[in-house]
Amino acid sequence: TPPPAGSLARTRRAAVSSRHADAPVRGGLPQIAPEVALFVLDDEGVCHSGARRELTLFNTTATFIWCLLEDGESPAAIARRYAETFAVPVEEAERQVGTALRDWFGRGYITAPGPLAAEPLALVPAVAMVLT
């Protein structure tokens, strides 16, 4: 189900965020890795990883999570906003946000996966997480 009109617009980014370059990890909270940027297209996005020379398409919910991460929100705060915006129970929102963060950590897009519960990862991101 798409979010209410204008909800994603409040968290949009039109350009590369410069504040995440070489940012230290704040108490184990996720930080966007250097050379990773999200370009928002309508309610979806394209994530570019310069280090991996990779483009990844983000759906509306992934773009929403990423934009809040760029704003410096904690995983718990992102999950609460996700639950409100997409009308899902908080426990489900925590699991979905945690799964996205763990996937992005495994791909090297963020510096830490954060403390939320998550679904088991696919083999490739899981191996990448072990190696990082």
Secondary structure by P-SEA (a helix, b strand, c coil): cccccccccccccccccccccccccccccccccccbbbbbcccbbbbbbccccbbbbbcaaaaaaaaaaaacccaaaaaaaaaaaacccaaaaaaaaaaaaaaaaaacccccccccccccccaaaaaaaaac
